[in-house]
Amino acid sequence: MANPRTRSSKRRQRARRTHYKAAIPTIAKCAVTGEAHLLHRAYYDDEGNMRYRGRILVKADDDE
């Protein structure tokens, strides 16, 4: 296993890690309902139905 010849300082480690940033999530708008949601994820619409790519995956209960 490769080992470093000399130890890296805390400053050098932290300077290298400053470039690792969390990406801003992309928000899309549904063409059917017009609701904003995260891309590639299912979401609940106003009626309580679970939708994905404009289709209903899980229908809401009508008991309410």
PyMOL commands that set and color helices and strands:
alter all, ss='L'
color gray80, all
select helices_A, chain A and resi 10-17
alter helices_A, ss='H'
color red, helices_A
select strands_A, chain A and resi 27-29+36-38+43-44+50-52+55-58
alter strands_A, ss='S'
color yellow, strands_A
deselect
rebuild
show_as cartoon
